[in-house]
Amino acid sequence: MLGLLAMAACQTRPAEPAYIVQVYLGGWETPDYAADRIIRRIDSVSQMIPVKKVIIGWSLDKDIYRQVGDYLHSKDIRMLLWLPVFAETEEICDNTPAVDLWGRVPANYDLAAGEGFRFNCPTDSQNAAHIVALYDHCFSDCGFDGVFLDRIRTQSFVSGVSGVLSCGCPVCAEHFAAEGILLEDVKAACETRGDSFFSVTGYAPDTGFCFEDSLAAAFFKAKGHIVSNAVAAIADSLKSRGLEIGMDLYAPFMAPFVGQDYSILAQHADFIKPMLYRQTFAPAGMGFEYDLLRKAVPGASGYPEFVMDSDFLTSQLEAMASCPCAKYPGIEINYRADIVPTSPAYVTESLSAVMRQGFDGAVLSWNIMEAPDAHIACLAPKKN
């Protein structure tokens, strides 16, 4: 009997999480770290936790990837290129910017050098071609096992309503029309109704926000189709080169505003990384983005107070549970008192919620080079 009980306990015990770590090198120019320093850091982290993949980018320095890749492959760790898609690439590609419904370029958000969060049109065929060509010409001979697609969205409420009411260029207008949406009608409704255009009657994790205005609901649904299908085409092109595909996604409750449709994207990704950042007061932080929404449309009704606790985290995890790909939610482990005031207790609480859902593991975000050791050591496997 004791033997059977022991077997049952083993069968119900959650699997040990697999970890993906990120190495942010800065912008396109000189990388912030030398290869030997990155290798030492990953080696140190690997002695604390099992590292399955490393996402690294997006400097154009090929040698750093080759050296780091040789080390990672010797340890049976996969290396994925951290590749921004609809933002940041305007620095090295002649891309067409996204515009709002009034033809204006939404304001950007200058968090740090090399991360301006300026967005380009998602449907412009040349913009997409530039991204694939960028991989082929600058990264295809560096030893990457895959590509991690970042900035696969439009601007958010960082730019107010202008950010989410994009892209409104003639090409995108044609795509919206094919979805049954005339952008002139959306613009007129926004001008007539003001903030109330964004009013909702409620929220449920499995269905998201329910808009009062049927045109608002149809607009954001169509936007999700348009942006996500554009991402899917880029992902499929890169996947045809034998590359694993990961995707950086907004939390489910905010994803529709930026054009991310999980049901589409998950079919074209090997894994997704929803950014479930509860302690990040910068773009993609869940509370940060939600506060921007409510400040941008103060006259809109129906938006509840959300407390960024473990229960809310669980609701977001449950909302993505049916996605047909591996799921590695992003947990921020970096620390900065004014932007990301995390702690080991916060990190372990977040991971516990992830693993209770039976997910594959987590992406430790967003730069392992600067994360405190205590925020990593707390995740070390428990010794028997």
C-alpha positions as CSV (number, residue, x, y, z in Angstrom):
1,M,0.0,0.0,0.0
2,L,2.8,2.4,0.9
3,G,4.4,1.7,-2.4
4,L,1.2,2.5,-4.3
5,L,0.8,5.8,-2.4
6,A,4.4,6.7,-3.2
7,M,3.8,6.1,-6.9
8,A,0.6,8.2,-6.8
9,A,2.5,11.0,-5.2
10,C,5.2,10.9,-7.9
11,Q,2.5,11.0,-10.6
12,T,0.8,14.0,-9.2
13,R,3.9,16.0,-8.3
14,P,4.3,19.0,-10.6
15,A,7.1,18.6,-13.2
16,E,10.3,20.6,-12.6
17,P,10.1,23.8,-14.6
18,A,12.3,24.4,-17.6
19,Y,13.8,27.9,-17.8
20,I,14.5,30.2,-20.7
21,V,16.7,33.2,-20.0
22,Q,17.2,36.4,-21.9
23,V,20.4,38.3,-22.6
24,Y,19.7,41.9,-23.8
25,L,22.7,43.2,-25.6
26,G,21.4,46.7,-26.1
27,G,20.6,48.2,-29.6
28,W,22.0,47.4,-33.0
29,E,25.5,48.8,-32.4
30,T,28.2,47.8,-30.0
31,P,26.9,45.1,-27.6
32,D,26.7,45.9,-23.9
33,Y,28.7,42.8,-22.9
34,A,31.6,40.8,-24.2
35,A,31.1,37.1,-25.1
36,D,33.2,35.8,-22.3
37,R,31.2,37.8,-19.7
38,I,27.9,36.4,-21.1
39,I,29.3,32.9,-21.0
40,R,30.5,33.2,-17.4
41,R,27.1,34.6,-16.4
42,I,25.1,31.8,-18.1
43,D,27.4,29.2,-16.7
44,S,26.8,30.7,-13.2
45,V,23.1,30.7,-13.7
46,S,23.1,27.2,-15.1
47,Q,24.6,26.0,-11.8
48,M,21.6,27.4,-10.0
49,I,18.8,26.4,-12.3
50,P,18.3,24.2,-15.4
51,V,18.6,26.5,-18.5
52,K,16.9,25.1,-21.6
53,K,17.2,28.1,-24.0
54,V,18.9,31.5,-24.2
55,I,17.2,34.4,-26.0
56,I,19.9,36.9,-27.0
57,G,20.0,40.0,-29.2
58,W,19.9,42.2,-31.0
59,S,23.3,43.6,-31.7
60,L,24.7,43.1,-35.2
61,D,28.0,41.8,-33.9
62,K,28.1,38.2,-35.3
63,D,31.2,37.1,-33.4
64,I,29.4,37.4,-30.0
65,Y,26.7,35.0,-31.1
66,R,29.2,32.5,-32.6
67,Q,31.2,32.4,-29.4
68,V,28.2,32.3,-27.1
69,G,26.5,29.7,-29.4
70,D,29.5,27.4,-29.3
71,Y,29.4,27.4,-25.5
72,L,25.6,27.0,-25.3
73,H,25.6,24.1,-27.8
74,S,28.3,22.4,-25.8
75,K,25.9,22.4,-22.9
76,D,22.9,21.3,-24.9
77,I,21.3,24.7,-24.6
78,R,19.5,26.2,-27.6
79,M,20.2,29.8,-28.7
80,L,17.4,32.0,-30.1
81,L,17.9,35.4,-31.7
82,W,16.0,38.2,-30.0
83,L,14.5,39.9,-33.0
84,P,12.3,43.0,-32.9
85,V,9.7,43.1,-35.7
86,F,7.4,46.1,-35.9
87,A,9.5,48.5,-33.7
88,E,13.2,49.4,-33.3
89,T,14.0,48.1,-36.8
90,E,13.5,51.5,-38.4
91,E,17.0,52.3,-37.2
92,I,18.5,49.9,-39.7
93,C,15.7,49.3,-42.2
94,D,13.8,51.8,-44.4
95,N,10.4,50.9,-42.9
96,T,7.0,52.6,-43.2
97,P,5.8,53.9,-39.9
98,A,2.4,53.1,-38.5
99,V,-0.2,55.9,-38.3
100,D,-3.4,56.3,-36.4
101,L,-6.8,56.8,-37.9
102,W,-6.0,60.5,-38.5
103,G,-2.8,59.8,-40.3
104,R,-0.5,60.8,-37.4
105,V,2.4,58.8,-36.2
106,P,1.7,57.8,-32.5
107,A,4.1,59.1,-29.9
108,N,6.9,56.7,-28.9
109,Y,8.2,55.8,-25.4
110,D,11.9,56.3,-24.8
111,L,12.6,53.9,-21.9
112,A,16.3,53.4,-22.8
113,A,18.7,53.8,-25.7
114,G,17.8,51.3,-28.4
115,E,14.3,50.8,-27.1
116,G,12.2,53.6,-28.5
117,F,9.0,51.5,-28.9
118,R,8.3,53.3,-32.2
119,F,6.1,51.1,-34.4
120,N,5.9,50.4,-38.1
121,C,3.0,49.4,-40.3
122,P,2.2,45.7,-39.8
123,T,0.7,45.1,-43.3
124,D,3.3,46.8,-45.4
125,S,4.9,44.0,-47.4
126,Q,8.2,45.7,-47.6
127,N,8.3,46.0,-43.8
128,A,7.8,42.3,-43.5
129,A,10.4,41.6,-46.2
130,H,12.9,43.7,-44.4
131,I,12.6,41.7,-41.3
132,V,13.2,38.3,-43.0
133,A,16.0,39.8,-45.0
134,L,17.6,41.2,-41.8
135,Y,17.7,37.6,-40.5
136,D,19.1,36.2,-43.7
137,H,21.8,38.8,-44.2
138,C,22.9,39.5,-40.7
139,F,22.1,36.4,-38.5
140,S,21.6,33.3,-40.6
141,D,25.3,32.2,-40.3
142,C,25.6,32.8,-36.5
143,G,24.4,29.4,-35.3
144,F,20.9,30.3,-34.1
145,D,18.5,27.5,-33.3
146,G,15.5,29.8,-33.5
147,V,14.1,33.3,-33.4
148,F,12.2,35.0,-30.7
149,L,9.9,37.6,-32.2
150,D,9.4,40.7,-30.1
151,R,7.4,43.9,-30.8
152,I,4.8,41.9,-32.7
153,R,2.0,44.4,-32.1
154,T,1.0,48.0,-32.5
155,Q,1.6,50.8,-30.1
156,S,-0.4,50.6,-26.8
157,F,-2.0,53.2,-24.7
158,V,1.5,54.6,-24.1
159,S,0.5,57.0,-26.9
160,G,-3.1,57.4,-25.7
161,V,-5.9,56.3,-28.0
162,S,-3.7,57.2,-31.0
163,G,-1.6,54.2,-30.2
164,V,-4.3,51.6,-30.2
165,L,-6.3,53.1,-33.1
166,S,-3.6,52.1,-35.5
167,C,-2.5,51.4,-38.1
168,G,-4.8,53.5,-40.2
169,C,-2.7,53.8,-43.4
170,P,-4.3,53.1,-46.8
171,V,-2.9,49.5,-46.9
172,C,-4.3,48.7,-43.5
173,A,-7.6,50.3,-44.4
174,E,-7.9,47.8,-47.2
175,H,-7.3,45.0,-44.8
176,F,-9.9,46.3,-42.4
177,A,-12.4,46.7,-45.2
178,A,-11.8,43.0,-46.1
179,E,-12.8,42.3,-42.5
180,G,-16.0,44.4,-42.9
181,I,-14.7,47.5,-41.1
182,L,-14.5,50.9,-42.7
183,L,-11.9,53.0,-40.8
184,E,-13.8,56.2,-41.7
185,D,-16.7,54.8,-39.7
186,V,-14.5,54.0,-36.7
187,K,-13.0,57.5,-36.8
188,A,-16.4,59.1,-37.0
189,A,-17.6,57.0,-34.0
190,C,-14.6,57.9,-32.0
191,E,-15.1,61.6,-32.7
192,T,-18.8,61.4,-31.9
193,R,-18.7,59.2,-28.8
194,G,-15.3,60.2,-27.4
195,D,-14.2,58.1,-24.5
196,S,-17.4,56.2,-24.4
197,F,-16.4,54.5,-27.7
198,F,-14.2,52.4,-25.4
199,S,-16.8,51.6,-22.7
200,V,-17.3,48.0,-21.8
201,T,-20.0,46.0,-20.0
202,G,-17.7,43.6,-18.2
203,Y,-14.6,41.4,-18.4
204,A,-14.1,37.7,-18.2
205,P,-10.7,36.0,-18.6
206,D,-11.9,33.6,-21.2
207,T,-13.6,36.2,-23.4
208,G,-11.9,39.4,-22.5
209,F,-13.6,42.8,-22.3
210,C,-17.1,43.1,-23.8
211,F,-17.5,46.4,-25.6
212,E,-20.8,48.3,-25.5
213,D,-20.2,49.6,-29.0
214,S,-20.4,46.8,-31.5
215,L,-18.2,48.8,-33.9
216,A,-15.5,49.0,-31.2
217,A,-15.7,45.3,-30.7
218,A,-15.5,44.6,-34.4
219,F,-12.6,47.0,-34.9
220,F,-10.4,45.3,-32.2
221,K,-11.4,41.8,-33.4
222,A,-10.4,42.8,-37.0
223,K,-7.2,44.4,-35.7
224,G,-6.2,41.2,-34.0
225,H,-6.8,39.3,-37.2
226,I,-4.8,41.7,-39.3
227,V,-1.8,42.2,-37.1
228,S,-1.5,38.6,-36.0
229,N,-1.8,37.2,-39.5
230,A,1.0,39.6,-40.5
231,V,3.1,38.2,-37.7
232,A,2.2,34.6,-38.7
233,A,3.4,35.2,-42.2
234,I,6.8,36.4,-40.9
235,A,7.0,33.5,-38.4
236,D,6.2,30.9,-41.1
237,S,8.8,32.3,-43.4
238,L,11.5,32.1,-40.7
239,K,10.2,28.6,-39.6
240,S,10.7,27.4,-43.2
241,R,14.4,28.0,-42.6
242,G,14.4,25.3,-39.9
243,L,14.1,27.8,-37.0
244,E,12.2,27.4,-33.7
245,I,9.8,30.3,-33.2
246,G,9.0,32.0,-29.9
247,M,6.8,35.0,-29.5
248,D,6.6,37.8,-27.0
249,L,3.0,38.6,-26.2
250,Y,1.0,41.0,-24.0
251,A,-1.1,39.5,-21.2
252,P,-4.4,38.2,-22.5
253,F,-6.5,41.0,-21.1
254,M,-4.6,43.7,-22.9
255,A,-3.5,41.8,-26.0
256,P,-6.6,42.7,-28.2
257,F,-5.8,46.4,-27.8
258,V,-2.4,46.0,-29.5
259,G,-3.5,43.5,-32.2
260,Q,-2.4,40.2,-30.7
261,D,-4.9,37.4,-31.2
262,Y,-3.6,34.4,-29.2
263,S,-5.8,31.9,-31.2
264,I,-3.9,32.9,-34.4
265,L,-0.4,33.4,-33.0
266,A,-0.2,30.2,-31.0
267,Q,-0.7,28.2,-34.2
268,H,2.4,29.7,-35.7
269,A,4.7,29.6,-32.7
270,D,6.6,26.7,-31.0
271,F,6.2,28.6,-27.8
272,I,4.7,31.8,-26.5
273,K,5.9,34.1,-23.8
274,P,3.0,36.1,-22.4
275,M,4.5,39.0,-20.4
276,L,2.8,38.5,-17.1
277,Y,4.7,41.3,-15.4
278,R,2.9,42.3,-12.2
279,Q,5.8,44.4,-10.8
280,T,6.9,46.3,-14.0
281,F,6.1,50.0,-14.3
282,A,7.0,50.3,-18.0
283,P,5.6,49.1,-21.3
284,A,4.2,45.5,-21.1
285,G,3.8,45.7,-17.3
286,M,0.2,44.6,-16.7
287,G,-0.8,47.2,-14.2
288,F,1.2,49.9,-16.0
289,E,-0.6,49.3,-19.3
290,Y,-4.0,49.0,-17.7
291,D,-3.5,52.3,-15.8
292,L,-2.6,53.9,-19.1
293,L,-5.8,52.6,-20.7
294,R,-8.0,54.1,-17.9
295,K,-6.1,57.4,-18.0
296,A,-6.4,57.6,-21.8
297,V,-10.2,57.2,-21.7
298,P,-11.3,58.5,-18.3
299,G,-14.9,58.9,-19.6
300,A,-15.2,55.2,-20.6
301,S,-17.2,53.0,-18.2
302,G,-17.0,49.4,-17.1
303,Y,-13.3,49.0,-16.4
304,P,-12.9,47.4,-13.0
305,E,-10.1,47.8,-10.5
306,F,-7.6,45.0,-11.0
307,V,-5.3,44.0,-8.2
308,M,-2.1,42.5,-9.6
309,D,-2.0,39.7,-7.1
310,S,-1.6,35.9,-7.6
311,D,-5.3,35.4,-8.3
312,F,-5.2,37.9,-11.2
313,L,-2.1,36.1,-12.5
314,T,-3.9,32.8,-12.3
315,S,-6.8,34.3,-14.3
316,Q,-4.4,35.3,-17.1
317,L,-2.7,31.9,-17.1
318,E,-6.1,30.2,-17.4
319,A,-7.0,32.4,-20.3
320,M,-4.1,31.0,-22.4
321,A,-4.3,27.4,-21.2
322,S,-5.8,26.1,-24.4
323,C,-3.1,27.5,-26.7
324,P,-1.8,24.7,-29.0
325,C,1.9,25.4,-28.3
326,A,4.4,25.4,-25.5
327,K,3.8,28.1,-22.9
328,Y,6.6,29.8,-21.0
329,P,5.1,32.9,-19.3
330,G,7.4,35.8,-18.7
331,I,8.3,36.5,-15.1
332,E,10.4,39.6,-14.5
333,I,13.4,38.8,-12.3
334,N,15.3,42.0,-12.9
335,Y,15.3,44.6,-10.1
336,R,15.2,48.4,-10.2
337,A,13.4,50.2,-7.4
338,D,11.5,52.7,-9.6
339,I,10.6,50.4,-12.5
340,V,10.7,46.8,-11.5
341,P,10.7,46.4,-7.6
342,T,10.7,42.6,-7.5
343,S,11.8,40.3,-4.8
344,P,12.7,36.6,-4.5
345,A,9.3,36.0,-2.8
346,Y,7.5,37.6,-5.8
347,V,9.5,35.5,-8.3
348,T,8.7,32.2,-6.5
349,E,5.1,33.2,-6.1
350,S,4.8,33.8,-9.8
351,L,6.5,30.6,-10.8
352,S,4.3,28.6,-8.4
353,A,1.2,30.0,-10.2
354,V,2.7,29.1,-13.6
355,M,3.5,25.5,-12.6
356,R,0.1,24.9,-11.0
357,Q,-1.3,25.3,-14.5
358,G,1.0,22.5,-15.8
359,F,2.8,24.8,-18.1
360,D,6.3,24.0,-19.5
361,G,8.2,26.5,-17.5
362,A,9.0,30.3,-17.6
363,V,11.0,32.9,-19.4
364,L,13.1,34.8,-16.8
365,S,12.9,38.3,-18.0
366,W,14.3,40.4,-19.3
367,N,18.1,40.5,-18.8
368,I,19.9,37.8,-17.0
369,M,23.0,39.8,-17.0
370,E,21.6,42.3,-14.5
371,A,19.2,40.1,-12.5
372,P,20.2,39.7,-8.8
373,D,21.5,36.3,-7.9
374,A,18.9,36.0,-5.1
375,H,16.1,36.2,-7.8
376,I,17.6,33.2,-9.5
377,A,18.8,31.1,-6.6
378,C,15.2,31.1,-5.1
379,L,14.2,29.0,-8.2
380,A,16.8,26.3,-7.6
381,P,15.4,22.8,-7.6
382,K,14.6,21.5,-4.1
383,K,17.0,18.8,-3.0
384,N,15.5,15.5,-1.8
